[in-house]
Amino acid sequence: MPIQILMPALSPTMEEGNLSKWIKQEGDTVSPGDVIAEIETDKATMEVEAVEEGTLGKILVPAGTEGVRVNAPIALLLAEGEDESALEDGAATAAKSAPDESAKHDEAPAAAETSASSGVDMEARRVPAEGKVHPEPEDEVGAFGQEIPEGTEMVSTTVREALRSAMAEELRRDDDVFVMGEEVAEYEGAYKITQGLLAEFGARRIVDTPITEHGFAGLGVGAAFGGLKPIVEFMTFNFAMQAIDQIINSAAKTLYMAGGQMGCPIVFRGPNGAAARVAAQHSQDYAAWYSHIPGLKVVQPYTAADAKGLLKSAIRDPNPVIFLENEILYGQSFDVPAIDDWTVPIGKARIHRKGKDVTIVSFGIGMTYAVKAAEELAAEGIDAEVIDLRTIRPMDIDSVVRSVKKTNRCVTVEEGWPQGSVGEHIASELMVRAFDHLDAPVLKVCGKDVPMPYAANLEKLALPSVKDVIDAVKAVTYRD
C-alpha cells in the first residue's frame, strides 16, 4: 500500500495552510530528509521533508492550493517493489482519510451573513489577527500568587528606609555580613542608606573605603571567597565601571572555574540609571549589561517592600548579586508588610495590576512610567496588565508568557538603551514561546539611543515618558 504524505502543521494551533509549490514531481526518487514541497500560512513558510524512502507516485493536491487542512493526504509515496497499479487503492484510501470539509463549507455562508449584518468589511480589517482564536493560557495566576498573608499590617516606608532595615536585620542575623564602600560609615552614606549602622555595628562591620572601586570591590570578592558575606556599596553604579573586572571575571566566574568548590556570596548595591542632570557618565542603566553575564544574579526593585525583601534574599544568596537601586525612588513611600522576616524570592515577577487587553512589562524606575500609563489608558477603555519583573537575571519569563497568552499583546518599558536591551530579550522569548498568541509585534519603550544630555530639557527628551508607553500600547491594540 502506498504511503500517504500528510499536510503538516506549522504550529500546534494551525488548522490549514497553503501548498505553495512542489519541489519533487511525480516519478522522482525520494530519500528521508529530502524537501518535497513548501507550505505556508499568513505567518510563516515551511519546507515539507520526506520521512520515508520511495518514489513520489501521485500528487493529490496541486501546487497553489489554498486552505489545505492539516493531516489531509497531499501525495502518495510508492515503497520499493510497488508500481503504479497500487496508486488506485492508495488514492481511494486517501480520499476516505481526508478531513471532512462539508462542515467548513456549511459554516461559510453563516459567517458571511454575520460579517454582512455587522457591517464589517473583512478585507479592510486593520487588526491582522482579528477573528483568530487563541489557545487558552495554562494558568492565569501561576507565579503571580500573593506573597503577603491576608490581614497583614502594612506600614508606609520609603525605599531608603526599607534598604537600611534589610541590611540592619541581616547584620543582626549573621555575623559574617558586613558593609563596605565610600562614605558608608562616618558620613552614613552618600544617600543616607547606611544611616545609623556604624553606631549599632561598629567600624569593624561598617567599613569606609578609599575612592578606589577596583580595590575595594576586589577586597570584597576576596572576603566572599573566604566565607564572609560582604555588601559592597557603589556610590553610583557608574563608578562600578572601575570594578567591572572584579565583578565579572572574579565574582561571577569563580564558582564555575573552581568546579563548585569555591563560591562568592556577595552583594554589589547602589543607585543605577538616570538621576537629575548628572550627564552622560553618571546616568547609565546597567540592567542589561549585567544580565548578560552567567554567574551573576541581577535584581532591580521598584517598591519598598520588594527592595527590603529582595535585598535580604540577596544577602543570603550564595551567588554574587547585582542589586540595582535608583536615586529618584529612594524617597518614595510604599506599603511594607510588618512581618518579622520579610523576604521576596529572587527570580519571581510580580503582577502589579491585572488587565486583559495588553501586557506592560517593566522593572525598577521604569515601573513609574508603566503604572501611570496604565492608569491613563484605563480611562480610555484599555485594560493593561502591568508586570514588575523585579529580577532581571534569572528572569521570570514564564510569568510574562502566561500574561501575554491572556492579553495577546506586549509592551516593555525601561530606561536603558534600545540595542541589547532587556525588552529585546523579552521580545525574542515571546516570539519563540508565545508566537501563536500575539496579535501585534512586541514593542519596547527605552531611553533614546544617545548619551544622556546635561541640559534639563534634553535630558527629559532622552528618557522614556508616560506618553511613549501610551503611544506604544495604542499601537499594539490598533487604537492609534
Protein Blocks (a to p, Z undefined) as FASTA:
>chain_A
ZZddddddfbfklcbdcdfbafbdghiacdehiafbdcddfkbccddddfbdcddfbafb
dghiahiaehiafbdcddehiafklmmmmmmmmmmmpccfklmmmmmmmmmmmmmmnopa
fklpfblkgoiacdddfblnlmmpcfbdghiacddddfklmmmmmmmmmmmmpmkbcced
ehklmnnpaklmmgoklmmnojmlmccddddfklmmmmmmmmmmnopacddddfbfklmm
mmmmmmmmmmmmmmmmnnopaccddddeddedjfehnajmlmccfklmmmmpghiacddd
fblmlmmmmmmmmmmpcbdcdddddfklmmpccdddddfbacddehiacdfbgcfkbccd
dehjllmmmmmmmmmmmmnopacddddfkpabdcdfklmmmmmmmnopacdddfbdfehp
aklmmmmmmmmmmmmmpcbdcdddddddbdcdfblklmmmmpccfklmmmmmmmmnopZZ
